[in-house]
């Protein structure tokens, strides 16, 4: 499988200038390819393929002095990035989703460029990263890189530079534990498990709002186009990046613990895009990071040989996990469940138990002959 290793790099001032020139050249080539496609379709009703635009890179590097200093594979990767954007656009059109036509990239909306093949434009030289036309760059190797390096992407974020190595590694399944767990995500408590354990929501964004307000007001007072305004924007970007890193680090640790201790993990199939339309809950939902939590859980489970079952969330909170009685008049203000069967427990804990039972009932087993059947949980 493919795994990405991200490291911060420390280029010199000369190398920063070369990186910025490469980034700007890729941005202009991206916009030029997009303009050619758009103009050809509007004027003649024809589509320009990716391969036609790839064939024009040779002429670009011949007549453009900035493009001549950029590795050929970097411009090819930029062309393929645009092609992927169009592929995603047409896929959304076919599925009846909100399409969103690929847009031209302003300088603040284009922050990375890639290398396609290890050894062609980039390679590791000792403890440094060597890039063609740029030089040997210092890297902070905070953890060892594993597997075979395939591709590289250089990313700029909040004035910092990062290298993202895509490596081909062998999967290593964890030993079976025989444990299963249901997860109910929330706002006050980030998750509640079927075992009754709660993980509090750190609410990183709300904690950082005071400083965010100060930094945003500082930008508003600065003159547009001035160097002080650019510095203030960098400070705001750095603070947003810090909040995102805090949230992701916390969620990664929660995911690691769940994957390490359980063979089966059942979670709800929440429609987060629809839920954030609620103006009263949108900030809290976004700050919780439910989407990133599910994405990491599924990714790490596949790598570790675990099973993640996605179950429908309907009535998981309004159904007694013991007898199945439905609480029709239960509201969000009711945080405790009391049933005539004698069940009395926290609402989220009850939902997690229902989610676990649904996950177990939907567990699909593949027999040696390739036939897939559903194993119904005992007692359902």
N, C-alpha and C positions, 0 to 999 in steps of 0.2 A: 504494500500500500504506500501511498504518498503522504509525507508528513512535512510540515513547514517549520523551519527553525529561524527565529527572528533574533538578530543581534544588532546592537547599536554600533555604528561606525563613527570614527573621529577623523574626518578629512582635514587637511590643512587649508589655509585660506585660498591658495591656488587651486587645490582640488575642489573646494566648494564652488569656486567660479566655474570650473569645468563641468561639475555636476549640474549646476544651474543652467549652463548653456546647453547641455545635453537634454535636460528636461524641457527647456523652452523649444528646442528644435523638434523634439518629439511631439510637443503640444501643437506646434504649427503644422507639422505633417499630419497629425490626427485631424485637425480642422480642415486642412486642404482636402484630404481624402473624403471627409464627410461632405464638404461642399461640392466636390465632383459628383458624388453619388446623388446628392439631392438635386443638383442642377440637371444631370442627365435624365433623371426620372421626370422632372417637371417639364423640361423642354422637349424631350424625345420619347419619353415613356419607356426608357430602357434602364436596365440595372447593370451597374458595374460590379464585377466580381472581385473577390479578394485577390485572386491571382493576377488580374489586370493591374491592380494597384501595386502589388508586390514587384511586378516587372518594371515599374516606373522608379523604383528606388535607386537603380543604377544611374539614371539620368539626374536624379535629385542630388546625389553625392558628387556628380561630376561638375555641376554648375553652382551648387550652393556651398560656400566655403565653411559654413557651420556644420552642414550635414556631412561634409567630408571628414570631419573630426569625430563623427559618431559611427560606432560599429554597425555594420550592415544588419546584423541580427537584432539590434536594438530597434531599428526602424521597422524591421519585419514584425517584431513583437507588437509594436504600436499599431501596425496595420491589422494584425490579428485581433487586437483588443477592440478595434472598431467593428470588425466583422462579428465578434461575439456580441457586441451591443445590438447589431442588427438582427442577429439570430434570436436574441432574447426578445426583441421588439416584435418580430413576426410570430414567435411562439405565444406571446401574450395576446396578439391579435387573433390567432387561431383559437385560443381558449376563451375568447370573449372577455378578457380582463382589460383593465385600464392600461393602454399600450405604452404611451410615453415615448415619442420619437427621440432617437439619439440627438443630443444637443451639442452645440459647439462649446469647447472648453475654455473658460477664462483662466488666467494664470493661477487664481486661487482655487480652481476646481480640477487641476491636473497636477498630481503630486507623486507620480511614480513612472518608472520605465523598466523594461525587463530584458534579460538575456536568455536566449533559447537553449543553448547547448553549453555544457561545461567544457572549458578549454577553448571556446571560440568567443573571445571578448572578455572572459573572466576566468579566473582560477585562483586557488589558494596557494599562496607563496609563504610557507612557514606559518606564522601566526597572523599574517596580513592578507588582505584581499586585493588582488591585482586586477584592475580594470583597464582595458585597452583605451589609449588616448588620455587616461586620467592618472594612472600610477598605482603605487602600493598604498593601501589605506589601512590604518590601524582599526582593529575590531576588538570589541569587548566580548570575549568568549566566556559568558557567564555560565554556560553549560556545554558539555561536549556535543559535537555534531555527529550524528549517526547515519549509517546507510550510505548510499551512493548519491552524490549531488547531481541533480538533473538540470534545474534551471535556477535563475536568480532574479529577484526584483529589488530595485533600489527605491526606497520610499522616503519622502520628506514629510515630517509631521512637526508642526509648531517650532520650526527652526532647527530640528534635529534630523539626523539622517540614520536610516536603518537598512540593513541587508536581510532579505528574506530568502533563505535557501530552501528549495523544494527538493526533498531527498526521497529516494525509494528505499523503504525499510521493510524488514520482515515482521509480520504480526506475531505477537506473543500473547497467547490466551492465558488468562489467570486461572488458577485452580478453582474448582467449584466449591461454593460455600453451602449450598442447599437453602439459602435464604431468599425470600421474596419480599418486596416492599412496595407500597402504594404512596404516591406523592401528591399532596394537594398544595398548590401554590396560592399565595395570598399577598396582601399588602402589609398588614400589621406584622404578621409572621411571614417570612419569605417562603418557607415550606413547612408543612406539617406532615409527618410520616404516619403510616398505619400502625406504628409502634407507639405513637403518642408523643414522639419527640418533635419539638419545635425549634426552628432556626430563625432567630430574629432578623428583621430586615435592617441593615445598617443605614439605609437611606443616605447614600453618599452625596447625591445631588442636592438634597435639601440642606445637608450640613455645609455644603460649599456655596450655598446661594448668597451668603453675606458678602463673601469676597468676590463672587461673580458680579454682583450689583456694582461694587466699587470699580471693578475693572471695566465694566460696560459703560459706566458714566465717564470714566477717564477717556475712553475712546470718543465719546460724544463731544467732549470738550476740545479734542485735538483737531487741528486744521487738516482737511482732506488733502491727501497727497504728500503730507509732511513726514519726515523721518520719525518724529515723536509719535505720530499716529500709528505708524508701522510697528514701532516698539510696543505700543500699548496693545495692538492686535495680537502680537506674538505672546504677550503675557496672558491675554485671555485664552488664546489657543492652548497654551501650556497648562493652564488651570483646568480647562475642559478635558485635556488629555490625562491629567492626574486623576480626575474624578472617574473617568472611564477605566483607567488602569486599576484603581482601587476596587471598583465594582467587579471587573473581570477576574481579578486575583481572588477575591472572596468567593465568587461563583465557581471558579476552577477548583478551589479547595473543597467546596461542598460536593461537586461532581465527583472528584477523586475519591472521597470517602464513600459515596453511594456505590460507585462502580467496584470499589475494593471489597465491599462487604456483602453485596447482593448479586444473585444470578439473574433475577427477574426484577425489573423496575417498571411500574405502571404509572403513567402520567396522563393528564387530561389533554385533549386536543383543543386547546383554547384558540379562538379566532382573535388574536391580539390586535390586528389592524382595525377590526370593528370595535373592540373594547376601548381603544384609546380615543374614540370619537366622543366618549363621555367626558365633558369638560371638567367634571368634578373629580374624576379619577385618573385622567390621562397622565398627569405628571407623576403620580405615585406608581402607575403601571409601568411607565417608561423607566423610572428610577429603579424598579425592581429587577429589570433585565430578564423577564421570563423567556423571551425569544432566544437570547444568548444561552440561557441555562438549558433549554431544550436542545438547542443545536449542539452544544458541547456534550450533553448527556448521550445523545444518539451517536455522535462521532466517536467518543471514547468507549462507548459500549461495544461498537462494532470492532474497534481495535482490540479490546480485551476479551472478546468472545462472549459478552453478556447480551441479554435480550431486553429491549425497551419496547413495551407495548403502549400504543397510543389509544386511549379509550374516549368515547364521547362524554362530555361533561354534564349532559342533561340529567337533572334530578339526583346527582351524586350527593348533594348537600341536603336535599329534602326527603331522602329515603332512609329509613332506619336500617342500619347495617346488620342488625340482629334478626328482626322479623320481616323486614321489607315494607313496613307501613309507610305510606307517603304523607308527609306533612305539607298540606296544600297551602296553608296560610303562613308559612315560615318566611320571615323577611330578613334582610341583611343585618338588621339590628339585633336579631336573635342569635346569640353566640353559643347557646347551650341547648343540647338535645335531651328531651325527656320523653320516653315512649312508654306506653301502657305495658309493654313486655318487660319492663324493668330496666331498660337501657338508659343510662344517664352519663353523657360524656360531651366533650367539646365538639362543636359543630364541624370544625376542620378535621378533627380526628375521625369523626364519623364519615366524612367525605373521603378521607384517605383510605379507610377500610373498604368502602364501596368501590373505589378506584382499583384497589388491589384485587378485589373479587372479580371485577370486570376484566382486568388484565389477565388473570388466571383462566377465566372462561374463554378468552379469545386467543389463548396461546396456541400457535400453529406448530405442529410437529411434522417434519418431513420424514416419511418412511424410506427404507432403503430402495424401494422400487420407484421412488420419485413422486408418489402420490401424497398430496398435502391434505391433512384432515384437521379438524378443530377438536381439541381435547377440552370437554366441558369439566369445569371444576366440580369436585364432589360436593354434594349438598345443595347445588343450585337447581 
